Amino acid sequence: MPAPPRPAAEPPLRSAAVLKQLMADHFAAVDRAAREHHRPVAWCTSVGPVELLRALGYEVFFPENHGALLGASRVAGETMPRAHALGYSPDICSYLTSDIGSYLAKKTPLAKYGLQGAPRPDLLLYSTNQCREVRDWFEFYGREWGVPVVGVTSFRDLGEVEEHHVEAIVRQLEALVPELERVASRRLDGAALEAAVARSRECSDLWRDCLGASAARPAPLGFFDATIHMGPAVVLRGAQEACDYYRLLSAELQERVRAGAAGRPRERFRLYWDGMPVWGRLRDLSDLFARIETGVVASTYCNSWVFDALDPRDPLRSMARASLELFIARAEGPKERYLERMVDQFQVDGILFHDALTCPNNSNARFGMPQRLRKQLGIPVLVVDGDLNDLRCFSDEQARTNIEGFVEQLEGGRPVPARA
């Protein structure tokens, strides 16, 4: 049986070429600093306190971004077994096992940027506001290279974020400063920190505007493209280049909105994606949804780099609050209220929950949330099993069948089971 025709390609965004060069420049800068030692290099978790590093003049590398690249390039399947052989379980974060395995196998998608591997840091800085694995991940490299590992042990499953929570994180941020200063060989300047936080807040606001444009019908930017365009919000938060990029992207998306131009040719239905991307199947899933004329117009994941609490007038306290208000760090109640707002803002017809096997912290289908939201909001939900990087956990045929069936049921107005 011949394969179905590939759907029409999305109209290219002019900013995509700028994005490609921006990411290449970022990797080149960190690699050059690591090789030439003209600036200190730090690794930082993706929603860690990067503003402290920016203010102290570090070049910053984000290994979770490297993990996503390993997944998207489908190299992860080759590298994960090397970490498993060291005793890192196949059940833990496949970003971690992909990245450590990449180091051991000396195989990386960064090669296309001219790098031989992830740049070696002078210091590793984590925050456990997303998960505990990041600390274990960084401590592997701390042992391997004999470099300091410092970080913040955060609260998880928070209901309301209270002042004593914020104060506890502020104290930990303050305690980081002496070691960050020692490695950087310079003192932290208050004005430099305020400027870094101001740039992070500007980047956050602009990225939120870009994502918010997809509340329009048709949506000018879908989830699968947004996972690519979020790159600067991850690796250049606190840097002016990210702000400049999102100003450009936002203007282009508003042009699409005014012209009524969609990211895909037709948008009969609109869905919300909760959970991690399936990095090794981005293109396949994007094509599938295009073929069934359904837009995945918004997601929890891409909104993870929107930090409304950041305030340069009170940098450390606002950084602490922003790190605690993350969706992933909250209890089920606040998460459900957030998703209710997203359903309303983006006027979606259904929610797709990706239950990623090795990422329980970013999977929200395991404690009845889909069923509760279906009942509370009267909106269809579907749970798709998979993983961020480990494609052994993802069935192409099962996912396609379930997604196509879900959309057929939307079309017919029939009840949809939460987990097919």
N, C-alpha and C positions, 0 to 999 in steps of 0.2 A: 504494500500500500504506500503510495507516494506521501512524502512529508507535506503537511499543510504549508501553503505559501507564507513566507515571512511578511508580516504586516508592514505597511508603509512606515518609513523611518520618521522619527520625530523631527520637526523643523529644527535645525541646529541653532543653538544660542551663540551669538557672536562672542559672548564672554567666555565660551569654552576654551578658546585658544589662549586667552589671558590666564585662565585657571591652570592650564597645562604648564605654562611657563612659570607661573607663580610657585607651583608645587615643585617643579624642577629646581628653581632657584633656592627654595627652602632646603631641600635635601643637600644641594651642593654647598650651601653655607655651613650647615652643621658638619658635614663631612670635612670641609676645609678646616674648620676650627679644631676638629678632633685630630687631624693630621699635623697641622702647623702649630697648634697650641697658642694661637694668638688671642683666643678668647676661651673662657671656661665652657665646658659642655655639660649639660644636665639632661637626664631623662626625667620625664614627668608623666604621671598618669593623665588621662585625657581631660578630666575635670578636676585636676589637682591645682594647687596654688601657684600657677605659672607666673602670676603677676610679680611675685617676689623674685623669681628668676629673671624676668625681663628687667626689673629695676636694678638688678645687680650685674647686668651685662652678659648673662649666659646666652649661648645658643642652645636651643631646646629641641629635643627629639622626643617623639611620642610613640612608644612601642605598640600601643593599641592600634595606631594608624598602620604600623608595619604589619600587625596581625591581620587587619582588614585587607591590606594589599596581598598578603599571602593567601587569604581566602579567595579574593576576587581573581587572582591569577591562577588559582587552582594548584598552587605549589604546596599548600598546606598538607595535602594528602601524602606528599613525599617526606615532609619534615616532621610531622607529629610523631611517627614511630620512634624517632631518635630520642625524643623527650620521654615517651612511654618506657623505653628501655632503661632510662635512669630512675624509674620509679614514679614518674608523674602520671597519675591515673588518666585513662581515656575519658573518665567522667568529669574531670575538672575542665576549666576554661580552655577551649581550643585555640583562643588567641595565645594563651600562655604556652601551650604545648607546641603550637605552630612556630612561635617565635624562638623558643629555646631550641627546638629542633632545627630551625633555620641556622642558628648560630653554630650548632654542632655539625651540621651537614655542609656549612659554608655555601648555602644556596639561598638566594634572595631575589625578589622582584625589584629591589632597589638597583640591581645591576643595570637596568635600562636607564637609570639616571647617572650611571657611571660610578656607583658605589660598590665596593667589594663586600660590604655587609653593613649592619647597623653601626653607626658611629660610636666609638668607645667613649663613655662618659667619664667625667671627673667626679660626678655625684649623681645619685638616683633619689628622686623625691616622689613619694606616693601619697595618695589619700585613699582610705578604704571606704569612702562614701558610696562607692559603687559595689565593691565586693572585697573579700579578704584576699582573693587570689593575687591581686596586684602586689601585695607585700611579699608573698612567697615568690612571685615572679622576679621582683627586683632584688630580693635577697639571693637568688641564684647568681645573678651577675655580680652582686657585691662580693660574694665568696670567690667567684671566678676571677675577678679583676682586682680585688683588694681595694675597692673604693667605698666611700661612705654611703650608707643607705639611711635616709631619714624620712619622716613622714608624719601624717596625721591619722590617728585611729578614731574613726568617726562613729556617730550614732547611725543606726539603721532602723527601718520600720517605724519611723516617727509619725505620730499623729499630728498634733500642732507643734510647730517649731517654737520653742519657748526660749526666754532670755538665758536661762541657765545652760541650755544646749549651745547657744551661740557663744556664751562666755567661755565654755570649756574648749571650744574649737579655737577661739582667739588666743587663749593661753598656749595652746599647742603651736599655733602659727608663730607666736612670739618666741617660743622656745627653739624654733627652727633657725631663726635669724643668725645666731652666732656661727653655726656650722656653715651656713650658706655664705656668710661673709668670709669665713676663713678660707674656704675653697676658692672663692672668687678673688681673694686678696683685695677687697675693698669694702667700705662701709655702706650700709643701706641708707640711701638718701630718701627722706620722706616725700620730697617733691617728685622724685622719679617713680616712687611707688604709686602716688596719686595719679600721675600721668599714665602709668600702665593700666591701672584700674579704669581710668576714663576711656582709654582705647578699648579695653575689654567690654565695657558697657556699650560703647558705640558699635562695636562689632556685633554684640548681642542684639541690640535694637535693630540694626540693619538686617541681620539674618532672620530675625523674627518677621520683619516686613516682607522679606523674600518668601518665607514660608506662608505667611498670611495672604499673599496674593492669590494662593490657590483656593481661597474661599470663593473666588469668582467662578462663574460657570461660563465656559469651560475653564478648567484649571490650567494656568500657564506653565506649571512645573509639577511633575509627578514625583512620587516617593522615590522611584528608582534613580531618577536623575538627581534628586536632592541629596541622595547619599554620596554622590560624587562632588556636588557643588558645596557640600558642607566641609570639605577638606580644610580650607583656610580657617574656619571657625574652630577647628580642632587644633591644627598645628601652628597657627599664627595668632591665636587669641592674645591680646595685649600688644600686638604689633600693628603699625599703621597700614601695612600692606593688606591686612585682612579687611580693614574698614574701607579702603579704597576699592577693593574687589567687590564687596557687597553693595557699595553705592552704585557701581556699574551694573551688577546683576539685577538689583532692584529696579533700576530705571528701565532695563530691557524687559523685565517681567511686566512692569506697568504698561509698557508699549503693547505687549501681547494682550493684556486685559482690555485696554482701550480698543484694540482691533478685534476683540473677540476671538483671538487665536488660541487654540488649545495646544497642549504639549503632545496630544495624540489626536488623530483625525476625528474620532467620535467618542463621546462620553455619555453612554446611555445610563450608566450607574456609577456611583461614587462610593469608594470604600476608604476606610481608615485602617492603617497597619499598626498594630501594637507589637512591640518586641524588636529583636535584632533583625537585620537583613540576613538573607541566605546569600553570603557574598559570592559563592561560586555559581550561583544561578540568577544573578541580577538580570542579565540580558534575557535569559530564557523566560523568567517570570514576567519581565516587562513586555516581551513579545506576546506571551499568553494573554495578559490582560488587555493588550491592544487588540488582539484577535477577537476577544469576546466583548470589545467595545466598553470596557470598564476602566475607569480611572482610579488609581490608588492615589488620592489627592493629599493625604496628610498622614503623619506618623508621630508616635511618641519619640522614637529614636532620634529623628532629626531635630526635634525640639529640645533635646538634652543639652544643647549648647546655647540656650536662651537663659540669661541670668538677670532677671529683673531686679534683684536685690542689690546688685553692684552699685556702689556710690563712692566716687573718688574723695568726697569730703570725709568719709569714715572708712578708709580702705580695708583694714584688717577685719573690722566687725562686719562690713558688708560682704567681704569675701567669705567669712565664716557662715553667714546666713545663706548666701547663695549656694554654698556647697551642701547645706542641709536641706534646702528647699527642692533639690533635685527630685524628679519623679521617682527615680529608681530607689531613692533612700526613704521613701514614704510608706506608710501603712496602707492597707487595702482601702480604707475609707477615703483618704485624700486622693488616692489614685482614681477611684471610681468617680469622684466629683470632678476631677480634671478631665477624664474621658467624657463625661456628660457635657462639659463645656466644649470640648473639641467636636463632638457630634453635632452640637448646635451651631458652632462657628462655621464648620465646613459642610454642613447639611449633607452628611453621608447617608447612604442607604444601608450600610452594614459595616461591621467591624471584623477584621481578620486578625486573630491572635496567632503569632508565631511562637510555638512552644519549643525553644531551643534547648536541646538536651543538656549541653555543657554550660549553659548560662541561666541557671535558675533565678538569679537575681534580676534578670531582665526579661523573664517570662512570667506573664500574669494570668495564666490559664489554669493554675494548679490548685487554687483554693476557691473555686466557684465563681470567680468574677465574671466570666462570660455569661453564665446563666443568670446571675443577678442583674447584669446590665440589660440582658434581653428582656427580663421581666420588668425592670424599672422603666426602661426607655421604649419598650416595644420595638426594638431594632434587632434585625437578624445578626447572628454572630457565627463565626466559623473558627475552629482551631486547626492549624496546620502544624504537624510535627516536623522537626528539622533541626538544624544547628547553624551557627554562624559560619563555621569553617569545616566541620567534619561532615562531609557529604555522605558518609556511610549512614548517617542518621536521617537522611532526606530521600524520599522516594519520588522521583520525577513523575512516574505514572500515577501514584496515589494523589500527589498534590494536584496534578492537572485534573484528574477526575473529580476530586472534591471541590476544587475552585470552579470548574465548569458547572458542576451540579449546583453549587451555591448560587451562582449567577442565574441559572435556569429557574431556580426556585424564587429568586428575587423577581424575575420576569413574570412568573406566574402568580406571584403574591401568595405562595404557599408557605407554611411554617418551615423553618430551617433549623435542624438540630445543631447544637453548639459544636459537637465534635462528630464529624462524619465517620 
